[in-house]
Amino acid sequence: MKRILAVTIAALMLSACKSNTNDNMSTLTLTREWDKTFPKSELVNHSKVTFHNRYGIELAADMYVPKAAEGKLPAIAVSGPFGAVKEQSSGLYAQHMAERGFLTIAFDPSYTGESGGEPRRMASPDINTEDFLAAVDFLSNCELVDPDRIGIIGICGFGGMAINAAALDPRIKATVASTMYDMSKVNVEGYFASEDTPAQRMEKRKAIAAQRTEDYRTGTYKRASGVIDPLPDDAPWFVKDYHAYYKTSRGYHERSGNSNDGWNVIGCQSFLNQPLLAWAGEIENPVLLIHGEKAHSRYFSEYAFGLLTGNNKELMIIPGASHVDLYDDVAGVIPYDKLEAFFSINLK
């Protein structure tokens, strides 16, 4: 009886939040069993949904709806980390926020996880920003959602994409970037500006150009490998931090590039000359940046915070937390109460 009821509720949810394509024309094969890296909540209803971005790429998402919901709900779209899938951190954030009264979707970006796009494991500052905007399109047309109360959460590299999306689309009424990376900045400069000279950038350009020639010759795309495994004793601390999540039962997922063989070597080429945060200073709606005090990546949030203007920005530093501590609930430091308060105030 419970199984029948769950199927009925899921069907009603899907009928209220329709894809922008005929379901019978979907090209995606979606996993129906619960294959997340976190336990399923009994406080929310879960279903699979799909939608298209403006490039025609079909995106797969998990939708979480609070069981006690009434009326049109505020909604939040979540994605990230960079190289992860919705069964990892983004789904965890989405489920927690649904428990707190928001309709949420956690989606796989283009070329990633269960979403469409060929070739696989490519990244694009434009297309991945568009993925957030497509999620807003979908939510704006969902009968369960109040289209004037939509926010987004970007985690790690998709924190930068979320800020870029907020700069482009005023429908996004509130934005959170958690443990963010600016993927343009790190590709252009290296970590902590360690590769920030014209000569070093030219070497990167030459290496990627050579790889493009080789990939075209072979008809395949060489992978950059995911998080290093086995872990060498002299690995930097932050690499050990990533390994503890992506390469263990804590966060490993078979569809996650970071858990497996990573991005294509040429996959991040366009970040070298397409700065993500160029117009961050013109975001009018509220932005909350959350970062760990001890995270190697903390300077990305501090940099982004400096670009934002007005009194609608906030930087929250979590004492003692690392970068990966904000990926899941192991350390117990993700500030869900703060997220709830931020979105409740700004998605009125």
N, C-alpha and C positions, 0 to 999 in steps of 0.2 A: 504493500500500500504506500509506504514511504517513497519507494522507487517511482511509482506511478505519479505521485504528487510532485516529486522533484522534476520529472520529465515534463509535466504539465506546466509548472511554473517556468521552467526554462523556455518552453515554447512560447508562452505569453511574453516573456522578456524579449525574445527574438522578434516577435511580431511588432512589439512596441519600438524596437530599435533596429530598423531595417538597414541592410547593406545598400550601398548605392549601385548595386548590380543585382541581377536575378540570381538567387541562391543556386539555382540549377546550372548556372553558367560559371560558378566558382571553379577555379583551377587548383585550389589549395586542398591538400589532404591534412585535416586537423586531427590531432590526438584527442580522443574523447575521455580517456581515463585520466585520473589525477596524477600528473607526473611532475609536480612542483618540488622544489627543495625545501618547502615549508608545509606544515600541516594545514588541512582544510578547516576553515572556520564554520561553525554551526550557526553563526549569526548572520550569514549572508547567503544569497543565492548566486551560483556561478554558472556562466554559460560561455560558449565560444561565439565570437562575432567576426565578421570581415568587413572591410571597406576599402575603397580605392583612393589613392592620392591623385594629384592632377597630372601625373605622368602615366597614369593608367596601371600602376603597380598595385596589386591587391595585398592588403595588410591583414594579418591575423592578430586577434586580440582576445584576452580573457576579460569578460565583464563581470563585475561584482556589484550586486545590488543588496542593500540592507533589507533583511526580512521584515523589519518593522516599518518600512518606508510607506509614506502616504503623500499624495500629491506629487507635483513636479519637484525634482531634486536638484541640488547643486551637484556638479559633476567635475571629475578630475581625470585627465589622461596622464599616464605615467610611462616612461621609457628609460632604458639604460640599465646598467652601465654600458660603456662602449665595448662591444664584443660579447655582451651577455645576451640572454634571452628572457622572455617574459615569465618563465618558470622560476627565475631567480629573484633578484632584488626588486625589480619593478612590480612583479606580482605580489610580493610580500607587502610593499608599501600600499599597493592598490587595495589589497584585502583589509589591511588595518584601517585604511581611511573609509572603506565601505562599512566596517563595523561601527564607525563613528558617524554614520548618517549620510555619506556621500555615495552617489553612483560613480563607479570608477571603471576605467579600462586600463589594462597593462598591455601594450602592443609591442610586437617585434618590428623593428625598423625594416625598411626595404633591404633586400638581399640577405636577410638574416633570419634564423630560426624557421618558423612556419610561414613567414610572409613570403611574398613573391619577389620577383626581380632576378634577372640573370645578367652576367654570371654571379655566382654566390660570393659572399664575403667581400663585397665592395662597400665603400663609404663615400658620402658626398655631403659637404656642408649645406648645399642647396637642397638636395633630395631628402636628407635626413631632417632638416628643418621643416620641409614640406610635410613630412610624415606627421609631425605634431599638428600642423594646420589641417591635415586631412582628418585627424582624430577629432579636432574641433568641429569640422564639417559634420562628421558622423554624430557626435553628441548633440549638436545644435538641431538635428533633425530627429532625435529620439524623443518619443512621446513621454518618456519618463523623466526627461531633463528640462529644466528651465534654461533656455539658451542664453539668458543674460547672466547666468551664474556658472561659468565654466573656467576652471583653472588647470594648470599643468604642473607636473613634477618631472624634472630631468635629473638623472643620477649619473655621476661620474662624467664621461664624455658627453652624455646627453643633457647634462646641466648646461653646457655651453650652447647646445642646440636649442634648449628650451628658452634661454635668454634671447637668442637670435629670433626665435619664433615670436616671443613677446614683443620684440622690437618691430616685427613685421605685421602683427595681427592684433588689433585692439579688442577683438572678441575675447581674447585671453585676459580675464579680469584679475588674475593673481598667478604668480609664478614662483615656484620653489626650485632651487638648484642645490642638490645635496652632494657633498664631497666631489665638487665639480672639477672637470678638466676643461681647459680651453684647447681643443684639439688643433686649432690653427697655431696658437702660440707655441705649443710643445713641438709641433712639426717644424715650424720655422726656426725656433731658437734652441731646441733641445731642452732638457731639464735644467732649470736654474740658469738659462742663457749660456749653457756650456757649448753651444754650437752656433752662436749668434754672430757670425761674420759672413760677408758675401762669399768668400772662398768656401766656407763650410756648406753654405746653402747650395752653391754650385755643384759641389761633390754629391750632394743628395740628388739634385736634378739629374746629373749624369748617370748615377746609379739606377735611378728609376727609369730613365730613358733607355738604358741598356737592357733593363729587365723587360720593358715593353717589347723591344725588338725580339728578345729571346722567347717571350710568351707567345708572340704572334707566330714565330717560326715553329714552335712546338705544338701550338694549338691548345695549350693549357696555361693555367695561371699558377705560378709558384707561390706557395703559402709561406708566410713569415714565421709560422709556428706560434702557438699560443703561449701561455705562461710556462716558463722553463720547467722541465721535469725530466729526470730527477734534479733536485735542487742542489747546486754546488754549495760547499761550505762557505765560500767567500761571496755568496750572493748578497746584493744590497738588502738592507732591512725591508724596504718596501716591496721588493720582489718576493721575499719570504712571506710578507703580509698577503700578497696576491695568491701565492701558492697555497697558503692555509685555507683559502676560500675555494678557488677554482679547481684545485687538484685533489681535494679531499671530499669525503661524503658530505661535508658541511655545505658545499655549494656547487659541486660538480654537476654538469648537465650535458648530455650527449649532443645537444644541438648548439651549445655555446662555443663560439670560436675561442674564447679565452680558456675554456676547459680543454680544448682540443688543439687543432692545428692553426688557429689564428686567422688573421686577415690575409688577403692576397698581398704580396709584396708591393704591388702598385696601387693597392686599394685606397690609400690615403693621400695620393699624389696632389689632389686639388686643394688640400688644406694648406699647401705651401704658398698659395697666392690668393686665398679667399678668406680674409679675416672674419671670424664669426661675430665678434663683439663690436664691430665698427659703429653701430647705431644704438648701442645699449643705452647711451645717455639720453635718448629720446623716448624711452619707455615711460609711459604715463601711469600705468597701473602698478600695484605693489609687487615688489620682488623680495623674497627671503632667500638668503644664502646660508647654508649650514655646512660647517666643516669641522673636522677633528683637530684638536690642538696639536697633536703630534703627527698629523698626516703629512707626508712628503709633498702632497699636492695643495696644501693649504694656501700657498701663494697665488694659485689661480683664482680662488674666491676673493682674496684680498685685492687682487688686480681688478676683477670684475666689479667689486664693490666700489672701487675708486672711479670707475667709468660711469656708474649710475648716478643720477642726479635727483634733487628734490628730497622730500622727507618721507618718501614711500619705499625706501630701501632699508634692509636690515641684514647685518651679518652676525650669525650666531655661531660661536666657537664652543665646541663640546670639550670640556676639560679631559685631558688624558687620552682622547680617542685617536685612533689611527684612521687611515683612509678606508680600509675595509671594515672597520667597526661600524660604519654607517651603511653597510650592505645588508646586514641581517640582524637578528635579535640575540646573537651569541653574547655580545658584550653588554647588551641591554641599554644602549645609549642613544638609539634613534629617538628624537624628541617628538613622539607622536602627539603628545598633548599640545606642544607648540604648533605643530602642523594643523591640528584640528582648530585651534584658536585662530591661527592666521587665515585659514580658508573660511572659517565661520564668519569672521569679521568682514572679509573682502569679497565673499560671494553671497552677500545679503540679497 
